[in-house]
């Protein structure tokens, strides 16, 4: 689905990404690379295929849109260096011309040297590209920039006629802030308290739909 936000055309992709065509920028949030390995280290059995699936999905998006920049609005990695970060390093080598920018989130704990080795540029706080501010969590004060964030893994509940219901990841666009869905499937969903004028775009297996 393509929407207009602050005069800019944004493609909302069912694979949990935004493509900003005028900037040739693919935008995702909350990849949480290394989360599965982190859980396995703690004795919780999580399949290693979670990471491979997320990276395969990201590769398909890059091939689809051919962006110059991949922007991650926080929580690209989930913990310190582990085997899944090494998996990402091998994946990264397949896209040498792609510029990757990370706005650090609360789970991004790698050292500056480790980010450099992975060829990931780091913004400690935010990235401004008018009319948008890209930041991990919603700011408390607002200005002329429209905020595009991640962090809370938004979800929306769809109700059927016979009391059926389904919970879906979604894109959220409010008055001052948009929230991206978590890119990784190995995440939960958070409910957002809606206000008048808020827009939710649910992600189904086939497409993105306004709800």
C-alpha positions in Angstrom: 0.0 0.0 0.0 1.3 3.5 -0.9 0.3 6.4 1.4 1.1 10.1 1.5 2.7 11.3 4.7 3.7 15.0 5.0 3.8 15.3 1.2 6.0 12.2 0.8 5.1 8.9 -0.9 5.7 5.9 1.4 5.2 2.3 0.4 4.0 0.1 3.3 5.2 -3.4 2.5 3.6 -6.5 3.9 7.0 -7.7 4.8 7.1 -5.1 7.6 9.1 -2.4 5.9 8.6 1.1 4.5 10.2 2.2 1.2 10.7 5.9 0.8 11.1 6.1 -2.9 12.4 9.7 -3.3 15.3 8.9 -0.9 15.8 5.3 -2.2 15.6 4.3 1.5 14.3 1.0 2.9 13.2 1.5 6.5 12.7 -1.3 9.1 12.7 -1.5 12.9 13.3 -4.1 15.6 15.2 -6.8 13.6 16.5 -8.2 17.0 19.3 -10.0 15.4 20.8 -12.5 17.9 17.7 -12.7 20.0 17.2 -16.4 19.3 20.8 -17.2 20.2 20.4 -15.2 23.3 17.4 -17.2 24.4 19.2 -20.5 23.6 22.1 -19.4 25.7 19.7 -19.0 28.6 18.4 -22.6 28.0 15.3 -21.7 26.1 15.1 -23.7 22.8 14.4 -21.3 19.9 15.1 -22.5 16.3 18.1 -21.0 14.6 16.0 -20.7 11.5 14.3 -17.6 12.9 17.4 -15.5 12.1 17.8 -17.1 8.6 14.1 -16.4 7.8 14.4 -12.8 8.8 17.5 -12.3 6.8 16.0 -14.0 3.8 13.0 -11.7 4.0 15.2 -8.7 4.2 17.2 -9.9 1.2 14.0 -10.2 -0.8 13.0 -6.6 0.1 16.4 -5.3 -1.0 16.1 -7.2 -4.3 12.6 -5.8 -4.8 13.3 -2.1 -4.2 17.0 -1.9 -4.8 17.5 0.8 -2.1 20.7 2.8 -1.6 20.1 2.9 2.1 18.8 0.5 4.7 17.7 2.4 7.7 17.0 0.5 11.0 15.1 2.5 13.6 16.6 0.7 16.6 17.1 -2.8 18.0 18.9 -4.1 15.0 20.7 -6.4 17.4 19.3 -7.9 20.6 22.4 -8.4 22.8 26.1 -8.6 22.7 28.1 -10.4 20.0 26.9 -14.0 19.4 26.7 -16.6 16.6 23.7 -14.8 14.9 25.6 -11.6 14.6 28.2 -13.6 12.7 25.4 -14.9 10.5 24.5 -11.3 9.8 28.1 -10.5 8.9 28.0 -13.2 6.2 24.7 -11.9 4.9 26.0 -8.3 4.9 28.8 -9.3 2.5 26.3 -10.0 -0.2 25.3 -6.4 -0.3 28.6 -4.4 -0.3 27.1 -1.3 -2.0 24.2 -1.0 0.4 24.6 1.7 3.0 23.2 0.5 6.4 22.3 3.1 9.1 21.3 2.1 12.6 19.6 4.4 15.1 20.6 2.8 18.3 17.9 1.2 20.4 17.8 -0.1 23.9 19.0 -3.6 22.8 21.8 -2.4 20.5 24.8 -3.2 22.8 27.6 -3.9 20.4 30.8 -1.8 20.6 31.6 0.9 18.1 34.4 -1.3 16.6 31.9 -4.2 16.2 29.5 -1.9 14.3 32.4 -0.7 12.1 33.4 -4.3 11.3 29.8 -5.0 10.3 29.8 -1.9 8.0 26.9 -0.4 9.9 26.8 3.4 10.5 25.4 4.3 13.9 23.3 7.3 14.9 23.3 7.4 18.7 20.0 9.3 19.0 18.2 10.2 15.8 18.4 10.8 12.0 16.8 13.9 10.5 15.7 13.8 6.9 13.0 16.4 6.4 10.1 16.1 6.9 10.9 13.1 9.1 12.8 12.4 12.3 13.8 8.7 12.6 14.2 7.7 16.2 13.8 4.4 18.1 11.2 5.5 20.7 8.6 8.3 20.6 9.9 11.7 21.7 8.1 13.6 24.4 8.4 17.0 22.7 7.4 17.7 19.1 8.4 20.1 16.4 8.1 20.5 12.6 9.5 17.0 12.0 7.1 14.0 11.8 8.6 11.2 13.9 9.0 7.7 12.5 9.8 5.2 15.3 9.8 1.5 16.3 10.3 -0.1 19.8 6.8 -1.1 20.9 5.9 -3.6 18.1 2.4 -2.4 17.3 -0.5 -4.7 16.7 -4.2 -4.4 15.9 -7.1 -6.8 16.6 -9.5 -7.5 13.7 -13.0 -8.7 14.7 -15.2 -10.9 12.5 -19.0 -11.2 12.4 -19.2 -14.4 14.5 -17.0 -13.3 17.3 -13.8 -14.3 15.5 -10.8 -12.2 16.1 -7.2 -12.1 14.9 -4.3 -10.1 16.1 -2.0 -8.7 13.4 1.1 -6.6 13.3 0.5 -3.2 11.9 1.8 0.2 10.8 0.5 3.0 13.0 0.3 6.7 11.9 -0.8 9.2 14.5 -0.7 13.0 14.5 2.9 13.4 15.4 4.4 10.0 15.1 4.4 6.7 13.1 5.4 3.4 14.6 6.8 0.6 12.4 5.9 -3.0 13.0 8.8 -5.2 14.4 10.6 -6.7 11.4 11.4 -9.9 13.1 8.6 -12.5 13.5 10.2 -13.5 16.9 8.5 -10.6 18.7 5.3 -9.9 20.5 2.6 -7.3 19.8 1.6 -4.2 21.8 -1.8 -2.6 21.8 -1.9 1.2 21.0 -4.5 3.5 22.5 -6.1 5.1 19.5 -7.0 8.8 19.2 -9.2 10.6 16.7 -7.5 10.7 13.3 -5.1 7.8 14.0 -4.6 5.4 11.1 -3.8 1.7 11.4 -2.6 -0.4 8.5 -2.8 -4.2 9.3 -0.3 -6.6 7.8 -1.9 -9.7 6.3 -0.1 -12.6 4.5 -1.2 -11.1 1.2 -1.2 -7.3 1.6 -1.4 -4.3 3.9 -4.9 -3.1 4.6 -6.3 0.1 6.2 -8.5 -0.8 9.3 
